[in-house]
């Protein structure tokens, strides 16, 4: 297992290199002048001032020169300087990362628990009202766009009932997390519920489950030790992938709720051509997704002794 984890960590380097290369060239060939769109130059600034800004940021250099400068700085731990705020990108990301990871963590934890419970109940009571309700909710949750869910929740709980704040961070109060976390988590709940239900239905019909029941084992023991544990493996894969997808979807949810995280930052940075900030955000997203996949693979071997990584 240790050798497998080491190999996977070594594979991170070429994976990130390819990703960063594609990202760098795509961002740098987009139309528009970063010296103007980033807001660094004052409105009505002359050509001379804009020229000096381009020279300061190296925007006039050939793209391959800028690429190797970017890699050189990156290997030294320097993510560059934001064109908009003139502050180091690393400090800019640090201020936003906690807000995003906290939101994603709350949404992922709640969604995983609720989705598995709904799917397990639906699978164990196939054809009942519980099954119909769970699958109806799952289809609805997958079909409706996240931004629409967010706006409807905002209108219902913040405008009509006035239970919860409509947007913002509010110093990190618990009430400010509820609406964006629910909006972010509903699609994951839906997908996990459907996956868990299908997996449970497959396991329930297996011979070892019927054998366990014929031996007189309690229903709780059969469901927890034989059904749930074996049905959980495919669910774990979907949960891991959905956590990465959820991180990407913060771009929409954070913009809707004016959440001060990486998703909001990357949208504003793209609109203002703040290339160093965009590159830093994408790097954080990529590294997080890679390590989530590694964690899922390790959990596979822990839950299923038959799985071994040579």
N, C-alpha and C positions, 0 to 999 in steps of 0.2 A: 504493500500500500504506500509506503514512504517513497519508493522508487517511482511509483505511478504519479504521485503528487508532484514529485520533483520534475518529472518529464512534462507534466501539464504546465507547470510554472515556467519551464524553459520555452514551451510553445507559445507562451503569452507574448514574448518579445517579437518574433516575426509577425504574429497576428496583428499586434498593435502597430508595427511598422508599416504593414500594408494598409491598414485602416487610416493611419495618420497621413500617409502619402496620398491616398485617394482624396481624403478630406482637404488636405492643403491645396492641391491643384484645383479641385472643384471650387473652393472658396475664393481662390485668387484669380480665376478666370471669369467670375461673375461680372456682369456689367455694373458700372457705377464707380465713382471715385471715393475711396475710403476716407481720404483727407477731408472731403466735404460732407459725406453722409454720416460720418462718425460724430459730427458736431464739434470737432476739435478746432475748426476754423470759425471765426465769428461770421455772422451773417453779413454779406457784402464785402468780405475780405478780398483783397486784391490777389492777382495771380502770383505776385512775388511771395506773399505770405503762404499761400497754398503750396507753392513750389518748395518753400523751406520746410513745411510740414512733411511733404513727401520725402524730402531728403533726410529728415530726422528719423522717420520710420523705415527708411530704405525701400519705399514703394517704387522708386524709380529704377531699382536694380532689376536685372533679369530674374525671371521667376525661379530658375534653378539655383541661383545664388541665394535668394531668399529662402528656398527650401533647405539648403544645407546649413544656413545660419539657424533656421528654426530647429533642425535636428540637433545641431551642436548645443544650442541653449537648452533644449529639452533634456539631453543626456546629463547636463550639469544641474538639472532640477529647476531651470528657469523657464517658466511658461510664457514669459513675455510681459509686456505692459499694455494695459487696456487703452485703446484709442479714445474712448469716451471719458473715462474717469482719471486717466493718467496714473493709476495705481497698479501695483503688481497683480497679475491675473491670479496668482496663488492665493493672495490675501482676499481678493474679490470672491473667489470660489469658496474659500473657507467660511466666509460670512453667510453664504447661501446654502452650502452643503448640508449643514445641520438641519435647517428648516425642511429641506426636501427629503432627506433620509428619515427624519422623524415622521413626516407625513406618510411616506411610502411604507415605513415599518408598521405604523398603526393600521393603515389600510390593508396591508398584506396579511398581518396577523388576524385581524377580524374577518377578512374575506376567506382565508384558509379554513378557519374554524367553522364559520357559518356554512360555507360551500360544502365542506366534507360532511357536516351534520345533516344538511338538507339532502344531499345525494345518498348518504347511507340510509336515512329514513325512507327515502323514496324507493331505493333498491330493495330494502327488507320488506316493504309494504307495496309491492308491485301491483299496479292497477287500482290502488285505493285513492281516496281524496288527497291524502298526503302526497302521493306520487304525482297526481294531476296538478296540484298546486305548485309543487316544487319545480316541475318541468315547465309549467306555464310561466312562472317567474324567471326561470333560466332562459327561455326563449326571448322573453321581453327584455331582459337585462343585456343579452348579447346583441339584440337588434337595434336598440336605441342608442344614438350617439352620445358620447360622454358630455359634450358641451350642452346638449339639450337636457340631459339629466341634471347637470349642475344648475342650469338656469331655472328649471322647474322646482328643484329643491330650494333654491334661493328664494324664489317667489312664494313658495308655500310656507316655509318655516321662518323666513326673515321678513317678508313683506306682509303676509296675511296674519300669521299667528304671532310673529315677533318673538319667537322662542330663541332664535340663534342669530348671531351676526351674519350679515350678508357676505362680507369679504374682509380681507386684511388678515394680519397676524395677531394684532392686539397684545403684543408682549408675550405671546406664547400661551395664552389662556386655553384651557381645554375646550371651551365652547367654540373657539375658532377652528379647531381641527375637525369638527364633526362633519360639516357639510362637504368640504373638499375630500375628506377621507372616504365618506360614503360614495361620493361621485366617482372617485378613483377605484373603489373596490367592487361596485355592483357588477361590472362585467366579469371580474375574476370569480366572484361568488357564483355567477351563472354557469361559467365554463366548468368550474370545479364540481358543481352539483351534478351536471350532466355526465362528466367523466367518472365521478365516484359512483353514480347510479349504474352506469354501464359496466363498470368494473365489478361492482358488487353482484350484479345479475350473472356475470360470467362465473364468479367464484362460488356462488350459492349452489350451482348445479354440479359442482365437482364431487367426485366420489369421496374424497377425504372429509368433506363436510357432512355428507350423509353417514359416513362411518362414525364420525365423532358424535353425531346425534344418536346413532343406534347404540353406542356404548353407554348412553345415559348421562353424558356430560350436560351441564347446565347450559341454557340458551345463552346466558351472558358469556360464558367461557367460549362457546362455539363462535359467537359473533365477534368477540374481541381478539381471540387467539388464532382462529382459523379463517374467518371471513375478512375482518377488517385489515389484519396485517398483510394478507396476500393481495387484497384489493387496493392497498395503499400505494404499491409500487408505481403503477402508471399514473396515479394521481400526483405523486411526488414530482414526476417529470413535468406535468402540466403546470403544477404550482411554481416550480423553478423558472420555467419559461415565462409564465405570467408575471412573475416578479420583475423580470427584465423588461417585459412589455409595459408593466405599470410604471416603471421608472421613466420610460420614454413618453408615456402618456401624461406625465406631469407637465409637459409643455403646454397642453391644452387646458388642463384643470387649473394649473397655477395662474394662467392668464385670465381665466374666467373669474377666479376668486381673488385676484390680485395678491397671490401668495408670494412672499419674498424669497423664492427658491431658485434653483438652477433652471427649471423650466421657464419661468418668467424671464430670467436673465438671458437665456439663449435666444428667446424671441426678440427681445429688445436689442440684443447685440447683432442679430441677423439684419434687422431693419436698419440699423445704423452702420452696418459693415464693420463692426468691431471684431475683426478677424481673430486676434489673439484670445479674446474672451470666448468666442464660439469654439475655437479649437480646444480650449481648456475644458469647456462643458462636455464636448463630445468625448474627450479623453476620459473624463470621470465616468460618464455613462458606459463606455466600452469596458473599462477596467472592472466596474461593478458587475456588469453582466457576465464577464468571463469568470469572475470568482463565484458568482451565484451558480453557474453551471458546474464548476469544480465541486462546490459544496453538495450539489445534488448527486453527482457521481459518487462521492464519498459516502453519502447517506444510503445510496443503493446497496453498496457492499455491506454496510452495517445492518440494514434491515433484511437482506437476503443473503444468507451464508453461502449460497450456491454461486454467487457472483464473486469472481476473483480477478484482480488486475495484475497481470504479470509484468 
